[in-house]
Amino acid sequence: MKKDKQDQLCVDLSRRRLLKTAAVGGMLVLGSEALGSFRLVGWAADAAGAPPRAILADLMKCTGCRLCEMFCSQVNAAADGLPATLGNPYYARITVANFNPDLDIPVVCAMCPKPPCLEGCPVEPDPATGRRAIYRDQATGTIKADASRCVACGTCETACVTGTIRLDKERKQPMGMCTLCGGDPQCVKRCPVGALSLAPVDVSREFYGQRPEAVFSVMAKRLYGGI
């Protein structure tokens, strides 16, 4: 049984290397247009009342091309009222952590059922809305920040379980929370190898709500250090 698992891992790794080579070639062709699974969660409201969906990243497919960052940045920089960019990853709501031995881990907001970023915010809830400076949008389930009330303390950044939230010191507000691009996530739509997808939220999935370093420590042993 152990040998069968090892053989399958070799097949999976070979397939991943092939995808990575193909993706690099695909980026060159795209030119100006290019302007075990790791389950990462973002919430999407469904008008029919279906369960929230999640952005999932398949580690065995991700090639680390970072096109998800590029397209995410283009959409969300504009949504934030920032100047149009050519895909500056600084403004992306999804990031790709690269590790050696070769492993690329997409990281997005986990949209925790009880978000520690919300619970840790020291700003008193607004009497009318009940919101702190950082809050969950009830229509979409995404995490948002009220820049007019944020005190730039960085508590949400420290509390974030996946490390996606970071404090923009220049604008003095948190950033990095996934918006799901209004229900049409560009990272999913534009991924050239189909590594990202939407599926019903399942917090029991392996690696849910973990930082990429923790995921890598497990996956590196699984893929490169035997079973």
ZIUR-V297541 format. One record per pair of residues at least 12 apart in sequence whose C-alpha atoms are under 7 Angstrom apart, sorted by the first residue. I is the first residue (numbers start at 0). GAP is how many residues later the second one is. D is the distance in Angstrom with one decimal. If there is no record, write none. Layout:
BEGIN
i->I gap->GAP d->D
i->I gap->GAP d->D
END
This chain:
BEGIN
i->8 gap->214 d->6.5
i->11 gap->48 d->6.8
i->15 gap->44 d->5.7
i->15 gap->45 d->5.7
i->18 gap->42 d->7.0
i->18 gap->44 d->6.8
i->19 gap->43 d->4.6
i->22 gap->40 d->7.0
i->22 gap->169 d->6.6
i->34 gap->35 d->6.7
i->34 gap->36 d->6.9
i->34 gap->51 d->6.0
i->34 gap->52 d->6.4
i->36 gap->20 d->6.5
i->36 gap->21 d->4.3
i->36 gap->22 d->5.2
i->36 gap->23 d->6.8
i->37 gap->18 d->6.8
i->37 gap->19 d->5.3
i->37 gap->20 d->5.4
i->37 gap->21 d->5.7
i->37 gap->168 d->6.9
i->37 gap->169 d->6.1
i->38 gap->17 d->4.8
i->38 gap->18 d->5.7
i->38 gap->166 d->6.3
i->38 gap->167 d->6.7
i->38 gap->168 d->6.3
i->38 gap->169 d->5.7
i->39 gap->14 d->7.0
i->39 gap->15 d->5.9
i->39 gap->16 d->5.1
i->39 gap->17 d->6.4
i->39 gap->67 d->6.8
i->39 gap->68 d->6.2
i->39 gap->70 d->5.9
i->39 gap->168 d->5.9
i->39 gap->169 d->6.9
i->40 gap->13 d->4.6
i->40 gap->14 d->5.3
i->40 gap->15 d->6.6
i->40 gap->68 d->6.4
i->40 gap->69 d->4.4
i->40 gap->70 d->6.0
i->40 gap->160 d->6.7
i->41 gap->12 d->4.6
i->41 gap->13 d->5.5
i->41 gap->67 d->6.0
i->41 gap->68 d->5.6
i->41 gap->69 d->5.3
i->41 gap->136 d->6.8
i->42 gap->68 d->6.4
i->42 gap->97 d->6.8
i->42 gap->98 d->5.2
i->42 gap->99 d->6.0
i->43 gap->96 d->5.5
i->43 gap->97 d->6.3
i->43 gap->139 d->6.4
i->44 gap->94 d->6.5
i->44 gap->95 d->4.9
i->44 gap->96 d->6.6
i->50 gap->149 d->6.1
i->51 gap->148 d->5.7
i->51 gap->149 d->5.8
i->52 gap->145 d->5.9
i->52 gap->146 d->5.0
i->52 gap->147 d->4.1
i->52 gap->148 d->4.9
i->53 gap->144 d->5.2
i->53 gap->145 d->5.2
i->53 gap->146 d->5.8
i->53 gap->147 d->5.0
i->54 gap->141 d->6.6
i->54 gap->142 d->5.6
i->54 gap->143 d->4.8
i->54 gap->144 d->6.8
i->55 gap->140 d->5.5
i->55 gap->141 d->5.2
i->55 gap->142 d->6.1
i->56 gap->49 d->6.4
i->56 gap->138 d->5.6
i->56 gap->139 d->4.7
i->56 gap->140 d->6.8
i->57 gap->137 d->5.1
i->57 gap->138 d->6.5
i->58 gap->45 d->6.8
i->58 gap->46 d->6.3
i->60 gap->132 d->6.6
i->60 gap->134 d->5.0
i->61 gap->42 d->6.3
i->61 gap->133 d->5.3
i->62 gap->41 d->6.5
i->63 gap->32 d->6.5
i->63 gap->34 d->7.0
i->63 gap->40 d->5.2
i->65 gap->30 d->6.4
i->66 gap->124 d->6.7
i->67 gap->26 d->7.0
i->67 gap->119 d->4.3
i->67 gap->122 d->6.7
i->67 gap->123 d->6.2
i->68 gap->20 d->5.4
i->68 gap->23 d->5.2
i->68 gap->25 d->5.8
i->68 gap->26 d->6.0
i->69 gap->17 d->4.1
i->69 gap->18 d->6.4
i->69 gap->19 d->5.9
i->70 gap->16 d->6.1
i->70 gap->115 d->6.1
i->70 gap->116 d->6.5
i->71 gap->20 d->5.2
i->71 gap->21 d->6.4
i->71 gap->114 d->6.0
i->71 gap->115 d->6.0
i->72 gap->14 d->5.2
i->72 gap->15 d->6.1
i->72 gap->16 d->5.9
i->72 gap->18 d->4.9
i->72 gap->19 d->4.1
i->73 gap->12 d->6.6
i->73 gap->13 d->5.1
i->75 gap->15 d->7.0
i->75 gap->16 d->7.0
i->76 gap->14 d->6.0
i->91 gap->84 d->6.7
i->92 gap->15 d->6.6
i->92 gap->83 d->4.5
i->92 gap->84 d->5.8
i->92 gap->85 d->5.1
i->93 gap->12 d->6.8
i->93 gap->13 d->5.7
i->93 gap->14 d->4.9
i->94 gap->12 d->5.3
i->94 gap->13 d->6.8
i->96 gap->115 d->6.8
i->100 gap->119 d->7.0
i->104 gap->107 d->6.4
i->106 gap->57 d->6.9
i->107 gap->56 d->6.1
i->107 gap->70 d->6.6
i->108 gap->53 d->6.8
i->108 gap->55 d->5.8
i->108 gap->68 d->5.6
i->108 gap->69 d->5.6
i->109 gap->52 d->6.8
i->109 gap->99 d->5.6
i->110 gap->31 d->6.7
i->110 gap->32 d->6.9
i->115 gap->43 d->5.6
i->115 gap->44 d->6.5
i->116 gap->39 d->4.2
i->116 gap->42 d->5.3
i->116 gap->43 d->5.7
i->117 gap->16 d->5.8
i->117 gap->17 d->5.9
i->119 gap->35 d->6.4
i->119 gap->36 d->6.5
i->119 gap->39 d->7.0
i->120 gap->12 d->6.9
i->120 gap->13 d->6.8
i->120 gap->34 d->6.3
i->120 gap->35 d->6.3
i->132 gap->12 d->5.7
i->132 gap->13 d->5.0
i->132 gap->16 d->5.2
i->132 gap->17 d->5.0
i->133 gap->12 d->6.1
i->141 gap->36 d->6.6
i->141 gap->37 d->5.9
i->142 gap->34 d->6.0
i->143 gap->33 d->6.9
i->144 gap->29 d->6.8
i->146 gap->26 d->5.8
i->149 gap->23 d->6.2
i->151 gap->20 d->5.2
i->151 gap->21 d->5.6
i->153 gap->13 d->6.0
i->160 gap->48 d->5.8
i->160 gap->49 d->6.1
i->160 gap->50 d->6.5
i->161 gap->47 d->5.6
i->161 gap->48 d->5.2
i->161 gap->49 d->4.3
i->162 gap->48 d->6.2
i->163 gap->12 d->5.5
i->163 gap->13 d->6.8
i->164 gap->12 d->6.1
END
